[in-house]
Amino acid sequence: MSHNDETPENRCSTIAIMAHTQRTNSRRSPESVSESSIGSDADGSAELASNGTTADNATAADPVLTLTDVTKEFGPECAVDGLSLDVQRGELLTFLGPSGCGKTTMLRMIAGLEEPSAGSITLAGEQVADQSSFVPPERRDVGIVFQNFALFPHLTVRENIAFGLDDADTDETEARVDELLELVDMPTHGEKTPDQLSGGQKQRVALARSLAPEPDVLLLDEPFSNLDVRLRVEMREEVRRILKAAGVTAVSVTHDQEEALSISDRVAVMNEGSIEQVGRPEGVFERPESKFVASFLGRASFLEGCLCDGQVETGVGTFNAAALEGYDTTYDGAPVDVLVRPDDLRATPANPDVADGVVVARQYVGPSFIYRVELDSGESVHCLHNHVEEFGLDEPVTIDLIADHPLAWYPRGSADGADETDFTMIDVGDDCRSR
């Protein structure tokens, strides 16, 4: 391949692939991919232990990747601020956050494409970055799948997959490529060129190419962003199946909440260079530790309330404080904000004199409507209803809490979310009942 044929993404991909070729002889045999899937569920997902690792092949003492107080500064701007995290063997972890939160910078530091300003990175037991040393990307055993896949346009599918297998002989290379074509369900496409492939097929080839040298860690940079909505959903399931079947440890970055929640073993939610919360997808969604996490993961509304004698007084009525996650009587008298999502509330048409508020907007989402209701208290909430239940704009409604799960809640007035879960900081002497 001539230098003139390379795009910047191809050159980065070449560096990432070259990183594996120095270690091929010490890696698993070509037959090991099918063996590594033992212990996975039939759908390709793996059971997780309580610490968020894959229960069949990882323990808390066996991290493949360790980030310790990693910081990256660009002049006066701090893109990543003291981030620490372990990624376990066989785990699929996703950094999730809005644009500019530092997730892609973190991925580039793991790959060796950026050097940390402070902190250390350890990969498969080898320290690859700290204050005194830095291992370049071509010497790190990582694979990268880029947003645009970065396939070499003049090479066939087989040649793209085999690109990083320079240390293997012809028979080993052919066997490994055949194995990966089967893994990504493209056994008959080996002689095609990238321009003859669909978007989903290109992604599978890019994934197979990155898996070919059996990297310690596979990095995925917004892997579904170039696919249409329908294909994106389909490929999420397929990519997870492939990664679990290959037994590879993977780190992904995305701003797409649905994507992160659907494919990940754990999710690390980032904001302004730091991790706000890390955990199993369902735990992070159902028990967000800050208002930022709650708001970023799906549509969220916050009811202003007061804890009074075991009850929560809100703009939609009073309910038992036992419905709050982790409630005890220590917090009676404290002003709080209660997280409610659209499926936690139900609107009912009502006379204006008994209504809690009026419908001010609605959004049609196929099988459902999401209504925004402006309450008499001045707050706004969202309610999810079946598409056959229609409300008119400006229609007065009452709002009922129908949640069948504990509700997250936060101290009133904490804007940045930094101390929202430290309930011992609430001054319960400042009794909201006296206001």
N, C-alpha and C positions, 0 to 999 in steps of 0.2 A: 504493500500500500504506500503510495507516494505521499509526501507531506501535503501536497496540494489537494489530495482527495479528502483530507481530514477536516472535520468540523471541530470547534472547541470541545463539544460534548464527546466526539469520537476520541479525541486525544486524552481527555480525562478518563474515558472508559478504558482506553488502552493501558494507561497507568494502573488503573484498578485491577485489570485482568492480569497484567504482568506480575502483580504482587503475589499471585498464587503459584507461578510456574517454578519458583525456587524451592517449593516444598512438596511437590507432587509425590515424590517417592515415599514420603512418610505418611501419606494420607490413606484413607480407606480404599479398599478395592472397588472396582466398578460395580460389583454386585451388592454393595452395602446400602444403596438407597432403599431398596425394597426391604432390607432387614431393619433399617432405622425407623420404619413406620410402625413396627410392633409396639403396641401399647396405645396407639391412637384410636379414636373412635372411628366408626365406619365413614362418617362424613368428613373425616380429615381433621376434626378438632381434637384437642388433647385435654384430658382431665387435668385440672390444676390443683396444686396443694394450696393450703390456706395462705401461704406467703406469696401466691401469684405465680409460682413457677410450675413448669410441667412436672406432674407428679411422677412420671415414669422414668425420667432421666435427669432431673435437676434437684439440687438442694440449695438451701440458702448459702452454703459454704462453697458452692461451685459456680461462681459467676464467670462468664466468658468475657464480659466487658465490665470494667469498673471505672466510673468517673468520680474523681475526688476534687471537690472545690474548684471545678473548671470555670475559668473566667476568660472572656474574649472582649477586648476593647478595640475600637476603631477610633483613634484620637480621643476626643472627650466622650464619645458614645460607648456605653457598655452594652454589648449585644447579648452576652451570657454572663450571669452574675453568680459565681460560687456554686455551680450546679454539682450535686453529688447523687450518684445512682448506680446500682448494680443491675446488670442484665444477665439472667440465668441461661444455662445451656438449654437449647431447644425452644426458648421463649420467643414470642413475637410481641415486641414492645413498640408502641407508637407514641411519638412526641406530637401532641395536639395543641394547637393554639392559633391565634389570629396572625395575620401578616405582621412581620416585624417583631415577633415575640422572641426570636433567637433560635427557633427549632432547626432551621436549615443550617445556620452557622454551627450549631452543635453537631449536626450530621457531618459537615465538612471537616470539623476537627477530628471526629472519630476516623474519617477516611484518610486524614493526613493532608487534606487540601488547604487547611488553615492551621496555624500554630497557636495554641492557647497562650494567653497573656499570663495566666497563672493557673495553678492546679496541676493535676496529673491524670493521664489516661492509661489504663492497663488493659491489654488485649491478650486473651489466652495465656495469662500469667506473665506476659512480657510488658514492661513499662515502655510505652511507645511515645510518650510526651510528658515532660515535666520541666522544671526550671533550668535543668542542666543538659537535657538531651531531647532530641526530636528525631523520630524515625520517619523517613519520607514515605509517601503513599505507595511507591512501588515495592517497598519492603514490608508492607503490612498485609496480613492475610485477610483482606476484606474484599467483598464484591459489591458493586454498585449498580442499581437499576435506576436510570435517569428518567425524568419526566417524558422526554421525547424518545426514549428507548435507545437512541444512539447506535443503531445497527449500522454496519458497514454496507453501503448500498451496492457495491460491486461484488460482494461475496454472497454465496448461497446461504440458506439457512444452516446447513451442515457446517459450512466453513465459518460462519459467525459463531456457532456454538463451540467449535473446536479451537477458536482463536487463542485461548489461553492455555492450551494443553501442549505446549512446546516440548516438555520433558517426557511426554508419553510417546511410546512407539506407535506405528500406524495401526496395529491391531487393537491396542489399548484405546487409542483415540476413537477409532470407529465404534468400538463397543460402548464407550462412554457416551458418544453422541447418540447412538441408537437408544441407549437407556434413557437419556434425557428427552429425546423425541417422544418416547412412550410416556414418560412422566408428564409431559405437558400436552399429551394427547394430539400430537402432530406427526405420527410416524410416516405419513405419506407426503410430507411437505419439504423434505430435506433438500431437494434440488431447486426449490423456488428461491427467488431473490426477494428482498424486502418489499419492493414495489408491487409484488404480486400477492401481498398479504393484507388482511384486514387489520384494523387497529388492535383487536383482541389477540390476533395471531402474532403480531409484532411484539406485543407485551410478553407473550409466552416465550418467544424466542429470546428476548432480552433477559428474561428470568432464567431460562435454561443456560444461556451463555455465562451468566454470573454464577450459577450453581456448578458449572462444569469443573472448576478446579477445587471444589469443596472448601469454600472459605470458612474461616472461624466465625465471621459475622457477615451477614448480607444486609446492605443498606438500601432502602427504597425511598427515593425522593419524590413525593407527591405521585405515587405510581399510577393513579387512575385519572389524573387531571386531564389527560388528552383524549379520554374516551367519552362517548355520548352517554347520557344518563342510563339508558337501558343496559348497555354493555358494561357500564361501570359497576352496576349491581351484580351482574353475572360474574364479572371477573374478580370481584372481591372474594366470592366463595371459591372460585377456581384457584386464585393465588394462595389463599390460606391452605387449601387442600395440598397444593404442590409443596409449599414450605413445610407443612407438617409431615408429608410423605418423605421429603428429603431429610428431615431431622435437623434442619439448619436453624441457627440462632439469627433472628432478623430484627432490625431496628428500622422503623418507618417514620416519616414525618408527613403531616397533612394538616390542613385547616378544616377538613370536612368531618364534622362530628359523627355523622352516620357511618362513614367509612371507618373511623377509628374504633367506634363501639362495636362494629360488626366483625372485624377481622382480628382484633388484638387479644392477647392473653392479659396484658396490662396496658393501661393508658397513663401517660404522664402529661398532665395539662400544664402548659407553660403560659406565662404572662410576664412581659417586660423582663425577659432574660432569666427568670426563675421558675422553678416547678411549684405550682400552687397545690397540686394534689397528684398522687400516683396510686393506682390500684386497679383491681378488676373492673372492667367496663361497667357492669351493673352496679357495683359498689360506688363508683365515682358518680354515676348518674343519679342513683337513688339517695346517696348520702354525701352530697357536695359539701366540702369543708369551708367554702367561702362563697360569697354572693357572686364573685366573678365566675367561678366554676359552674354554679347553678345557672347563671345567665348564658354562659357560652354553650353549655350542653342542652340545647333545646330551648323552647319557649318557656320563659319563667315569669311569674308575677309574684310580688311580695305584698302580703297583707300586713298592715301595721296593726299590732296587737299589744295587749297588756296581760301579763300573767297575774291573775287575781283569784286567790282562794281555790286553786286547782282548776280554774277555768281560763280560757283565752278569749278576751273580748276583742272583736274585730269589726270591720265595716260591713261584714256579711253575717253578723250574729256572733253568738257565744258558743264555744264548744269545749269539750273536756280536754284539759291540758295533757292528759295521758296520750293523746294523739300525736304529741310532739316527740321526736327522736331524743332519747336521753333525758327526758324531763324528770326533775324532782322538785320538791317544795322549796329548796334553797333559793330558787329563782322567782318566787312569788313577789309580785310588785314590780317586776322588771319590764321595761318597754322592749318589744322584740319585733322582728320582721319574720313572717312565716312564709316559706316557699310553697307556692301552689302552681301546678302545671295545668294545662287545659283539661286533661282527663280527670283532674281532682275536683272540678267544679261543674255544676249543672245549673243552667238558667231555666226559669219558668215564667211564662207571661203573668203579669200581675197588674192590679190597679195602681195608678201613680201614688196613691196615698200610703200603700204598703210596700212598694217596690224598693229594692236596694240600689237600683241604678237603671241606666238605659243603654241599649245597644247602640254603639257609635261606629262600628265597622264590622265587616265579615270577610272571611277569606275562604274561598271554595278550594278544597284539596282532594277532589275526587269523591271518595266515599263519605267525606265528612265536611262540615263547616266548622271553622274556628271563629267564634264571635268575640269581639272586644267590647267589654261592658265598662262604662264609666260609672263608678259608684258614687253615691251621695256624699261619701266621705272625701271624694276627690281622687281616690286611687283608681287604677284601671286593672282589670283582670281579664283573662282569656278563658273561654269555655268551649269544649269540644262536643259537637253534636252530630248525630247521624244526618246524612244529606237530606233525609225526608222531613227533618224537623227544622223548619225555616222560621226565622225571626226577621221582622222588618227593622230598618234603621230607625232610631229614636223610640223603639218599642220599650216600655218599662218592663223590668223583669226582677224577680227575686233570685238570689244566688244561694245554692245549697252546697255544702262541702260533702262530697261523696267518696273521698279518698279511702282506700282500704289498706293503707300502709302508713307507717310513721312519717310525719312531716319534718323536714329540716327547718331549722330556725336560727336566727342570728341576732346579736345585740343591735339595737336601734342605733343608727348614726355612724356605723363603721363603713366608710365608703370604699376603702381599698381592699378590704377583706383580709388584711394581714393578721388581725387578732379576733376574727369573728367567731372562732370556735373556742376561744379561751373564756369560757363562761364565768370563771372566777373573777374576771375583770369587771363584771357588771356590778354597779353600785345599786344594790337592791334597796338601799335607803332612799334613793331618789324615786319614790313610789309614784307610778304613772296614774294611780287612782286619784291622786290629789290634784291632777292637772285639769 
